[in-house]
């Protein structure tokens, strides 16, 4: 929530959690980010998926988190998203999590953008 607020410059309270549901939501009740946690064979897995500029159509092939796909939104629909959004959003996450960039591990090569 803090990373999104810092990145967009939107006022605090624009992004929030919802009782009984996972992820990050807008005040309008749209889901903009998903958070996942799993444990398999004594190993924990966790991640976050942020909808920034992606096509939301594939959500209509599934039931995201058991919800109506129309509930999903993306950052591009809320604010102007600059061409260099990825490194800026990464920096916002790093700052919000109070970790140094040397502690982060990035995959080799470009990340896919849908």
C-alpha positions in Angstrom: 0.0 0.0 0.0 2.8 2.4 0.9 4.7 1.6 -2.3 1.6 2.3 -4.4 0.9 5.5 -2.6 4.5 6.7 -3.0 4.6 5.7 -6.7 1.4 7.3 -7.7 1.5 10.4 -5.4 -2.2 9.7 -4.7 -3.4 10.5 -1.1 -3.1 8.0 1.7 -6.3 5.9 1.8 -6.5 5.5 -1.9 -5.2 1.9 -1.6 -6.4 -0.3 1.2 -7.1 -3.8 2.4 -10.6 -5.3 2.7 -11.7 -7.4 5.6 -11.7 -11.1 4.7 -10.0 -10.6 1.4 -6.4 -10.7 0.3 -4.6 -8.2 -1.9 -4.6 -4.4 -2.3 -7.8 -2.6 -3.2 -8.9 0.8 -4.3 -11.4 2.9 -2.5 -13.8 2.1 -5.3 -13.7 -1.6 -4.5 -11.4 -2.7 -7.3 -8.5 -5.1 -6.8 -5.2 -3.8 -8.0 -2.7 -6.2 -6.5 -2.7 -9.8 -5.4 -0.7 -11.4 -2.6 0.0 -15.1 -2.4 1.5 -17.3 0.3 1.9 -21.1 0.2 3.8 -23.7 2.1 4.9 -27.0 0.4 7.2 -29.6 1.8 8.4 -27.2 4.6 9.2 -24.4 2.1 7.3 -21.2 2.1 6.5 -19.4 -1.1 5.2 -15.8 -1.3 4.7 -13.2 -3.9 2.9 -10.1 -5.0 1.3 -9.4 -8.4 0.6 -5.8 -9.3 -1.6 -4.9 -12.2 0.1 -1.9 -13.9 -0.3 -1.9 -17.7 -1.4 -5.5 -18.3 -4.4 -6.7 -20.3 -7.1 -7.6 -17.8 -9.0 -9.9 -20.3 -7.3 -13.1 -19.0 -9.0 -12.6 -15.6 -12.2 -13.5 -17.4 -10.9 -17.0 -18.0 -10.5 -17.6 -14.2 -12.1 -16.6 -11.0 -9.3 -14.4 -9.4 -9.3 -15.3 -5.7 -12.8 -16.6 -6.1 -14.1 -13.2 -7.2 -15.9 -11.8 -10.2 -13.2 -10.9 -12.8 -14.8 -7.4 -13.3 -13.4 -6.5 -9.8 -9.8 -6.3 -11.2 -8.2 -3.0 -12.2 -4.8 -1.8 -13.1 -2.7 1.2 -12.2 -2.8 2.6 -15.8 -6.6 3.1 -15.4 -6.1 5.2 -12.3 -3.1 7.4 -13.0 -0.9 8.3 -15.9 1.8 5.6 -16.1 5.2 6.7 -17.3 7.2 4.7 -19.8 9.8 4.1 -17.1 7.2 2.8 -14.6 9.0 -0.5 -13.7 12.2 0.8 -12.1 10.2 3.6 -10.4 7.7 1.1 -8.9 10.6 -1.2 -7.9 12.2 1.7 -6.0 8.9 2.4 -4.3 8.6 -1.2 -3.2 12.3 -1.2 -2.0 11.7 2.0 0.0 8.4 0.8 1.5 10.0 -2.5 2.6 13.1 -0.6 3.9 15.5 -2.9 2.2 18.6 -2.0 0.1 18.8 -2.8 -3.6 21.8 -5.0 -2.9 19.4 -7.3 -0.9 17.1 -7.7 -3.9 17.5 -10.4 -6.5 16.3 -9.7 -10.0 15.9 -12.3 -12.7 18.2 -12.1 -15.6 16.9 -10.5 -18.8 13.9 -8.3 -19.3 10.7 -9.1 -17.5 7.6 -9.8 -19.6 5.1 -7.0 -19.9 1.6 -8.0 -21.0 
